[in-house]
Amino acid sequence: MGILPTIKVAKRDPVVRFLVTAALLYLGWYLFYELVVHPWGRIDHAVIDGLIWTSGTILSALGYALIPEPANAEMIRTIGVEGGSLLWIGDPCNGVSLFAVFLIFLIAYPGPLRHKLWYAPLGLTLIFLVNALRIVALCIIVSIDYELLNFNHDYTFYVVVYGVVLLLWVIWVRRYARIEPAHP
């Protein structure tokens, strides 16, 4: 099967079209992130700063006293509550890649642009807030028992955060997307 028949199949079959579009968008995002965004660092740092501020605000509202930031805090990117340890928020944990995967799915999957224009920022905001709540919970967990950190970071909250993204996709597919049947 040559390239032209493959392109024809991709144009006719919505599943193939989705998979090819999503794969190309992901490849483009990966290269752009690794070669431009991550080395530049400003987007990762801005998201982490937002997570620290949001998580700190929630923790303070819940009555927790925050551990004061070290003198060079703009480079350290930590948060913690009194009685616990500081948590370092690294680039892989800031959610930027998850934002991209969510958007790639939304762009590649069929649906009206007018819905995508409001659903995308809503989904990104929800993912950001869930990530901030994850950090809040991890700060509280560390103040109770540091030994619980790794399990909850590596398993519990992966399921929660990725579960929210999956739920957003399911809502999109069932409520807002439209798929036209493939033509023979």
HELIX and SHEET records of a PDB file:
HELIX    1   1 ILE A    3  ARG A   12  1                                  10    
HELIX    2   2 PRO A   14  PHE A   32  1                                  19    
HELIX    3   3 TYR A   33  VAL A   37  3                                   5    
HELIX    4   4 HIS A   38  TRP A   40  1                                   3    
HELIX    5   5 ARG A   42  ALA A   61  1                                  20    
HELIX    6   6 ALA A   73  ILE A   76  1                                   4    
HELIX    7   7 ASP A   91  CYS A   93  5                                   3    
HELIX    8   8 VAL A   96  ALA A  108  1                                  13    
HELIX    9   9 LEU A  113  ILE A  144  1                                  32    
HELIX   10  10 TYR A  146  LEU A  148  5                                   3    
HELIX   11  11 LEU A  149  PHE A  151  1                                   3    
HELIX   12  12 ASN A  152  THR A  156  3                                   5    
HELIX   13  13 PHE A  157  ILE A  171  1                                  15    
HELIX   14  14 TRP A  172  TYR A  176  3                                   5    
SHEET    1   A 2 THR A  78  ILE A  79  0                                        
SHEET    2   A 2 LEU A  87  TRP A  88 -1                                        
END                                                                             
